[in-house]
Amino acid sequence: MTAQQPPCLTVRTPDGRPLVHGTEVRKSRFLCSLLRVEDEAEAQAFVAAVRKQYWDARHHCTAFVIGDQPRRERSNDDGEPAGTAGAPMLEVLRRRGLTDTAAVVTRYFGGVLLGAGGLVRAYGGAVSAALDRAELVERRLVALLAVSTDHVRAGRLENDLRAAGHVVRDVSYSGSGVRFEVGVPEPQTAEFLEWLAAASAGAAEVERLGSDRVDVPWRPNDRS
């Protein structure tokens, strides 16, 4: 039995705006801003925007993870003692299985020194607390299949596809019929083809288009 791969998760926020959550540790205020990013340029632009928004704060520590294989990771302590801010933030993102996600923790100093251990717990805890309140989606590798059928069967087939939880990425119409672009988890391709044959009474045609990553709702107990 092969080992199950860990999920590849990212955050999803309304209208692409950052999720911001604050915590307080011994009078210091820690604001964690989270945002989904597609590349390092987007991550750096997000960091710059947070710095501008909270210009009066003492520190803006950062961590981000981009991609899956390979993953690109960066962190920055922004003036805090080395290894006490960016590194623990990055470790939380790793441990939670996040990718394509940037975190900025803005600190308003409260006048009480926290020490190295206290800073590690505060910065890592700020990211954890924000993630606990974030909506997460799983980025699954799927086979992209073009499923074609006639107009008579198309409506029912689309309903069946969606009801069964399959990812319908696109629907296109032509004079000869309807074409659905469907994302199916790679290990389940053969099972899907059997299901499709039964659901369409053998009338649907299938063409393999390639593969891609798609977002599906994250259910921690469902790794199907």
C-alpha positions in Angstrom: 0.0 0.0 0.0 1.5 3.3 -1.1 1.8 6.2 1.4 -0.9 8.9 0.9 0.5 12.2 -0.3 -0.2 15.2 1.9 -2.8 17.7 0.7 -1.7 20.7 -1.3 -3.8 23.6 0.1 -4.1 27.3 -0.4 -6.3 30.1 1.0 -9.4 31.5 -0.7 -10.6 34.9 0.3 -13.6 37.0 -0.9 -12.8 39.1 -4.0 -9.1 38.2 -3.6 -8.7 40.5 -0.6 -6.4 39.6 2.2 -7.7 37.9 5.3 -6.5 39.8 8.4 -6.6 38.5 11.9 -5.1 40.0 15.0 -3.7 38.5 18.2 -2.1 40.1 21.3 0.9 38.9 23.3 2.0 40.8 26.3 0.8 44.1 25.0 2.3 43.6 21.5 -0.3 43.5 18.7 0.3 41.0 15.9 -1.7 41.4 12.7 -1.4 38.4 10.3 -2.4 39.1 6.7 -2.9 36.1 4.4 -3.3 36.1 0.6 -3.2 33.6 -2.2 -0.5 34.4 -4.7 0.5 32.8 -8.0 4.2 33.8 -8.1 6.9 35.6 -6.2 6.2 38.9 -7.9 2.6 38.8 -6.5 3.9 37.9 -3.1 6.4 40.8 -3.0 3.7 43.2 -4.2 1.4 42.0 -1.4 4.2 42.5 1.2 4.7 46.0 -0.1 1.0 46.8 0.1 0.8 45.6 3.7 3.9 47.7 4.6 2.2 50.7 3.1 -1.1 50.1 4.9 0.5 49.6 8.3 3.3 52.1 7.8 3.5 53.0 11.5 4.3 49.4 12.7 7.8 48.4 13.8 8.0 45.1 11.9 6.5 43.4 8.9 7.7 39.8 9.0 7.0 37.6 6.0 6.8 34.0 4.7 5.4 32.6 1.5 5.3 29.3 -0.3 4.7 29.0 -4.1 4.3 26.0 -6.3 4.3 22.3 -5.4 7.1 20.4 -7.2 9.3 22.2 -6.8 8.2 24.6 -4.0 9.7 28.0 -3.7 9.9 29.3 -0.1 11.0 32.6 1.4 10.9 34.2 4.8 12.1 37.4 6.3 12.5 38.5 10.0 12.4 42.2 9.1 14.6 43.4 12.1 13.5 40.8 14.6 16.3 38.5 15.9 17.3 36.0 13.3 15.1 32.9 13.1 12.4 34.2 15.5 9.8 35.5 13.1 9.9 34.5 9.4 11.2 31.0 10.0 8.4 30.0 12.4 5.8 31.6 10.1 7.1 29.5 7.2 7.1 26.4 9.3 3.4 26.8 10.0 2.7 27.1 6.3 4.7 24.0 5.7 3.1 22.0 8.5 -0.4 23.0 7.3 0.4 21.9 3.7 0.0 25.4 2.3 1.2 26.5 -1.1 0.6 29.6 -3.3 0.1 31.5 0.0 1.8 34.6 1.5 1.7 35.6 5.1 2.7 39.0 6.6 2.7 39.5 10.3 2.8 43.1 11.3 3.9 43.8 14.9 3.0 46.8 16.9 5.4 46.7 19.8 3.8 47.0 23.2 6.9 47.8 25.3 7.5 44.3 26.7 10.4 42.2 25.4 9.2 38.7 24.5 12.6 36.9 24.2 13.5 34.6 21.4 11.1 31.8 22.5 8.3 34.2 23.0 8.8 35.7 19.5 8.8 32.3 17.9 5.5 31.4 19.5 4.0 34.8 18.8 4.8 34.9 15.1 4.0 31.2 14.5 0.8 31.5 16.6 -0.4 34.6 14.6 -0.2 32.6 11.4 -1.9 29.6 12.9 -4.7 31.7 14.3 -5.3 33.3 10.9 -5.3 30.0 9.1 -7.8 28.6 11.6 -10.2 31.3 10.4 -9.4 31.1 6.7 -11.3 29.2 4.0 -8.9 26.6 2.5 -9.1 24.8 -0.8 -7.2 21.8 -2.0 -5.2 22.1 -5.2 -5.6 18.6 -6.7 -3.8 17.3 -9.8 -6.6 16.2 -12.2 -6.8 14.6 -15.6 -8.6 17.0 -18.0 -11.2 15.2 -20.0 -13.4 16.5 -22.8 -16.8 14.7 -22.5 -19.1 15.1 -25.5 -22.7 14.1 -25.9 -25.8 15.2 -27.9 -28.2 17.9 -26.9 -30.9 15.5 -25.7 -28.6 13.9 -23.0 -26.6 17.0 -22.2 -28.8 18.5 -19.5 -29.2 15.4 -17.5 -25.5 14.5 -17.9 -24.4 17.9 -16.6 -26.6 17.5 -13.6 -25.2 14.0 -12.9 -21.6 15.2 -13.3 -22.1 18.0 -10.8 -24.2 15.9 -8.4 -21.4 13.3 -8.3 -18.9 16.0 -7.3 -16.9 16.1 -10.5 -15.2 19.4 -11.4 -16.9 20.8 -14.5 -14.5 23.5 -15.7 -16.2 24.5 -19.0 -19.3 23.8 -21.0 -19.4 24.6 -24.8 -22.3 24.2 -27.3 -22.2 23.5 -31.0 -24.6 22.3 -33.6 -23.7 18.7 -33.1 -23.8 18.6 -29.3 -22.4 19.7 -26.0 -18.8 19.4 -24.7 -17.9 19.4 -21.0 -14.4 19.9 -19.8 -14.1 17.8 -16.6 -11.4 17.5 -14.1 -11.0 14.0 -12.6 -8.4 13.0 -9.9 -5.7 11.0 -11.7 -6.1 7.8 -9.7 -9.9 7.8 -10.4 -9.8 8.1 -14.2 -10.7 4.5 -14.9 -13.5 4.6 -12.3 -14.8 7.8 -13.8 -14.9 6.3 -17.3 -17.0 3.3 -16.0 -19.3 5.8 -14.2 -19.7 7.9 -17.4 -20.5 4.9 -19.5 -23.3 3.9 -17.2 -24.6 7.5 -16.7 -24.7 8.2 -20.5 -25.8 4.7 -21.5 -22.5 4.6 -23.5 -23.5 7.6 -25.6 -20.8 10.0 -24.3 -17.4 10.3 -26.0 -14.2 11.1 -24.1 -11.0 12.8 -25.1 -7.9 13.3 -22.8 -6.8 16.9 -22.9 -3.9 16.8 -20.4 -3.7 17.6 -16.7 -3.9 20.6 -14.4 -4.4 21.6 -10.8 -7.9 22.6 -9.8 -9.4 23.9 -6.5 -11.7 21.7 -4.6 -13.3 22.4 -1.2 -11.0 21.2 1.6 -12.5 18.4 3.7 -9.8 17.1 6.1 -11.4 13.7 6.4 -12.0 13.2 2.7 -8.9 12.3 0.7 -10.8 10.5 -2.1 
